[in-house]
Amino acid sequence: MANQLGRRYVCEVCGSEVLCTKAGTGGIICDGQAMKLQVPKALPSSD
């Protein structure tokens, strides 16, 4: 999995968050497992 520039990754074990500042191949590892891509929170609609 390639790292995506400007995306946040989160560790499901310890809760650490990482912001990717340089794209590249490979993955981000924390506590022995790959970190998951953090899904952006939806903004409330302004009806």
ZIBELVEN-V253743 format. One line per field, one symbol per residue. ss: DSSP state (A for helix, B for strand, O for the rest). phi: phi as a letter, one per 20 degrees, with the letter a starting at -180 (. if undefined). burial: # if it has 16 or more other C-alpha atoms within 10 Angstrom, else .. Layout:
BEGIN
ss: ???
phi: ???
burial: ???
END
This chain:
BEGIN
ss: OOBOOOOBBBOOOOOOBBBOOOOBOOOOBBOOBBOBBOOOOOOOOOO
phi: .efdgnedccefednfdcdfdbfaencddblncffefeefffeffdf
burial: ..##..#####.....##.........#.#...##.#..........
END
